[in-house]
Amino acid sequence: MIRRELYLKKLEMYADRDVVKIISGVRRGGKTTLIKQFIEELMENGVPEELIFYVNFESVIYTYFRKPEELRDMLSAFIDSTGGRHCYLFLDEVQCVRGWAQVAAELMNLFDCDLYVSSSNSTLFEEDYAKTLNYRYVKIDVYPFTFSEYLEMTASEPGHSASEEIPALSRTELFKDYLRRGALPGIYGLAAGTDASDYMRNVYNTILLKDVVQCNKLRDISHLDKILEYLLSHVGETFSPKGIKDFVRKAGVTISVDTVYSFLEALEGAFLIYKVPRYDIKADRELETQEKYYICDMGMRNAVMGDEGAGFDALLESALCMELLSRGFRLYVGKLNQAQIDFMAVKGEDRTYLNCCETVDAAEILKTKFNPLVRIRDNYFKMVLSTDTETKYNKGGIVNYPIADFMAQG
């Protein structure tokens, strides 16, 4: 498995600081591997193995550690065994333990320890954990592979680099393979001949069961499949609660708007989908309606839905959404009068406006993708990303740029 340098650098930055490092992200997105890579790094830098404690609370042998007092006793026993030396505690999938934040706060106050926790569900953060930790924490969001990580991970595969026997695939061809296969790290470690779609569907179903239904204690889930079917078929489209209600009603089930939103919150909490709100660029304010939702991994969506629903532009938008999130941007769907900008990416005081499409050759693309960017009256960076391999248009200083090259920059 490749080293996930972006996240390792963040862990290195906060190592040995008096804050809890909270690592969160979708199940099978690479959190456990990241923790183990960081532990290896600590040991390479001279930290003795006996000063490192790692536990995964989804392992069978730890399934009975569910109460705060049990967690406290286990960790206190380890800390006592170190003789008071500075030690490192890694609690993987800690959402399984009630009251974990109270135990973490006590340990940090009483002992010389560096504490790391991970979770596949944001319900971890809903019990006023920030106040319990006295705001001594830093949150590190882990996302599936970026395109640059995919290139690194698959470099040894046939056709992914030039050889005498097989010519190298173009970057655009590799990018389309990335969209098809997806970004979950686990699929790139499957044995030859293994059906990746089966793996993806199993991960998807496990997320629904453990991180959506069980974590949120959902009882009536008869309409969950239909809500998901709608979302996965309308990736990247403006969200309509009425659209979901009508879609589910066709299956003979009546649901309320509140029920729709409660399920969406549960899906967001499992990091299965990401909400991108709209932003009125002219009025310079965030809007409360007509947001968009993107799935964390299009390979998972492809395994579950096949060719139904979302088109190629939706694949591009989803991949770009996850890429920008991994780069630390806050994302909005831009609104300029009646026109739409796919992403307004914000970092600090800076903005970047991006539209994406399969190709800029279609006549309507100039109207729908270039013109809205030209009409934005500010000096922030603007660009159209497409699968075209070269720049074909320059309208008012706004050009199209190969999306594969953009995303390969990491």
Secondary structure as UniProt FT lines:
FT   HELIX           5..14
FT   TURN            15..16
FT   STRAND          20..24
FT   TURN            27..28
FT   HELIX           31..44
FT   TURN            45..46
FT   HELIX           49..51
FT   STRAND          52..56
FT   TURN            57..58
FT   HELIX           60..62
FT   TURN            63..64
FT   HELIX           68..81
FT   TURN            82..84
FT   STRAND          87..92
FT   HELIX           94..96
FT   TURN            98..99
FT   HELIX           100..110
FT   STRAND          113..119
FT   HELIX           122..125
FT   HELIX           129..132
FT   TURN            133..135
FT   STRAND          137..141
FT   HELIX           147..153
FT   TURN            154..156
FT   TURN            158..159
FT   HELIX           171..181
FT   HELIX           185..189
FT   TURN            192..193
FT   HELIX           196..206
FT   HELIX           207..214
FT   TURN            215..217
FT   TURN            222..223
FT   HELIX           224..233
FT   TURN            235..236
FT   HELIX           241..249
FT   TURN            250..252
FT   HELIX           257..269
FT   TURN            270..271
FT   STRAND          273..276
FT   STRAND          278..280
FT   TURN            281..284
FT   STRAND          285..286
FT   STRAND          292..295
FT   HELIX           298..305
FT   TURN            306..307
FT   HELIX           312..326
FT   TURN            327..328
FT   STRAND          330..336
FT   TURN            337..338
FT   STRAND          339..347
FT   TURN            348..349
FT   STRAND          350..357
FT   HELIX           363..365
FT   HELIX           366..370
FT   HELIX           371..374
FT   STRAND          381..386
FT   STRAND          394..395
FT   TURN            396..397
FT   STRAND          398..402
FT   HELIX           403..408
//
